[in-house]
């Protein structure tokens, strides 16, 4: 077995082990960042806040949403040849 295959299997098992925690945290963080970014753009009192933090909050919200959507594809990418994986949400 090559070192490349061993690293691939270790990454696969690590991703699969942390899947529940990563999906839960990414959902919560995406919701918090997107909601706070939208609220900062809507609320009149927040107009004294510069535009950069608002854009950063929206960008982080989108980033955590992408992590939530694409995490399973990352697991399938590192899936070893002799293991068949079925993931449920």
N, C-alpha and C positions, 0 to 999 in steps of 0.2 A: 504494500500500500504506500502510495506516495505521500509526501508531506503535504502537498496541496489538497489531497482528498481528506486527510486528517483534519486540517484546518477548516475545510468546508463542512465536515461533519460536526465539529465542535461549534462552529458558528450557527449551524442549523439547530442544534439542540439548545444552545443558549437563547436563540430567538424564539424557539418554540416554548421554552420554559418561562420566559418573561412576557409572553404574548398577552396574557390577561391584564397584567399590570400596565404594560405599554398602551394597550388599547383604551383602558379605563382612564389613565392619566391624559392621554392625548385628546380624548373626548371632552374631559373636564376643562383642560387648558384651552382647547379650541373654543369652547363655549364661553369661557370667561374672557379671553382676549377679544373675540369677535363682538361679544355684547358690550364690553367696555369701550372698544374702539368705535362702535356705532353710537353709543351713548355720548362719547366725547365729541363726535361730529354733530350730534343733534342738539344737545343741551346748550342753551345760550350762555350760561355762566362759564362754560369750558372754552369760550372763544379766546380767552387770554392765554391758553395753553398753545404752544407752537405746533406747527403742522407735523413736524418730524415724529413726536411721540404718538400722534394719532395714526400716522402711516405705519409706524413700527408695530403698534398694537394690532392693526388689521393684518399686517404681514405675518406676524407671529401666529395669529388665529388661522390664517390660511395654511401656514407651514404645519401646524399641529393637525389640521384637517387632512392634509396630504399624508402625514405620517399615519393617521388612522386608516385612510383608504389604501395606502400602498404597503402596509406592513406585511400583509399576507402574501403579496407578490414577492416580497423579499424572502419570506420563508420558503416559498416554492422555488425560488432561484437557487437557494442553497440546499435543496432537497437531494439527498443521496440517491443513487440509482436503484438500490435494493429496498427502499422504503417508499410505501405509498401513503401519502398524507391527505387526510380530509379534515378541513377546518370548518367549524360551525360558529356562528355568531350568536 
